[in-house]
Amino acid sequence: MKLGLLTAPFAETPLNDVADWTAASGFTTIEIACWPFEKATRRYAGVTHVNVTELNKAQAKDIRKMLDGYGLTVSSLGYYPNPLHPEVEHRETVIAHLKKVIEAAEMLEVPIVGTFIGKDKNKTVPQNLEDYGPKPDA
């Protein structure tokens, strides 16, 4: 079994320092927080240890090399917004950023992106599922 942690609680700590502490504390994996740079609207939201908006292949390679140096694997990139938020503009913003996180995961050779499906609190579960995706053909 591998034990890891999410970097989000280390909001003010650079990724290199989080990786150092993580490895020194006996963890072997790390989930990297990848929120957009913004004011946090809830606990841990807004924490970014990889700027996926500006990430390029050379930076991704440097991040991998640094983490490899600590003996850490990346379990996933984490971004946990609400893609089914009642405000359409908000939905579009979080979905656009989620796509950037997915692209960053590919550059970093990370097979998993951790996220939420979300929910519009003003709708029932079946109504939310309607918004989540198209129904399969009957």
CORQUIBEL-V693365 format. One record per pair of residues at least 4 apart in sequence whose ideal C-beta (glycine too) atoms are under 6 Angstrom apart, sorted by the first residue. I is the first residue (numbers start at 0). J is the second residue. D is the distance in whole Angstrom. If there is no record, write none. Layout:
# CORQUIBEL-V693365
i,j,d
I,J,D
I,J,D
This chain:
# CORQUIBEL-V693365
i,j,d
1,27,5
1,28,5
2,26,5
3,26,5
3,28,3
3,29,5
3,74,5
4,26,6
5,30,4
5,77,6
6,17,5
6,31,5
6,32,5
6,48,5
7,32,4
7,43,4
7,46,4
9,17,5
10,46,5
12,16,5
12,17,5
14,48,4
15,65,6
17,21,6
18,66,6
18,69,5
18,71,6
20,24,6
21,26,5
21,29,6
22,69,4
22,70,6
22,71,6
28,72,5
28,74,4
29,71,5
29,73,6
30,74,5
30,75,5
30,77,5
31,48,5
31,49,5
31,76,5
32,46,4
32,48,5
32,77,5
33,49,5
33,51,5
33,76,5
33,78,5
33,100,5
34,44,6
34,45,5
34,46,6
34,47,5
34,78,6
35,96,5
36,47,6
37,45,5
39,44,5
39,45,3
40,44,5
51,99,4
51,100,5
51,103,4
52,99,6
54,58,5
54,59,6
54,103,5
56,106,6
59,106,4
59,107,5
63,67,6
66,71,5
73,109,5
75,111,4
75,113,4
76,100,5
76,104,5
76,109,6
76,112,5
77,113,4
78,97,6
78,100,5
78,114,6
79,114,6
79,115,5
80,93,4
81,117,4
82,90,6
82,93,5
82,94,5
82,117,4
83,117,4
83,118,5
83,119,5
83,127,6
83,130,5
84,89,4
84,90,5
85,119,5
85,121,6
100,112,5
101,112,5
104,109,4
104,112,5
118,127,5
119,127,6
122,126,4
122,127,5
